Amino acid sequence: MKTEERRTSVSGKEGTRASVTFPANIYAELERIAGENKVSVAWVVRDAVEKYVEARYPLFRDQH
């Protein structure tokens, strides 16, 4: 199993890069949402994952 490399973004926040493959219809919807909100698909995915984790694990909110 490959260990992902931690990186620091332009904003100074540390993160880990992940590669995800979506079915074509889901990716098209992500592109539509991103365009509607004038953000990147990556931003939409990060936002969705953050909300999912916070909803599923409420104590996680206090850790970041």
Buried (B, 14 or more C-beta within 10 A) or exposed (E): EEEEEEEEEEEEEEEEEEEEEEEEEEEEEBEEBBEEEEEEBEEBBEEEEEEEEEEEEEEEEEEE
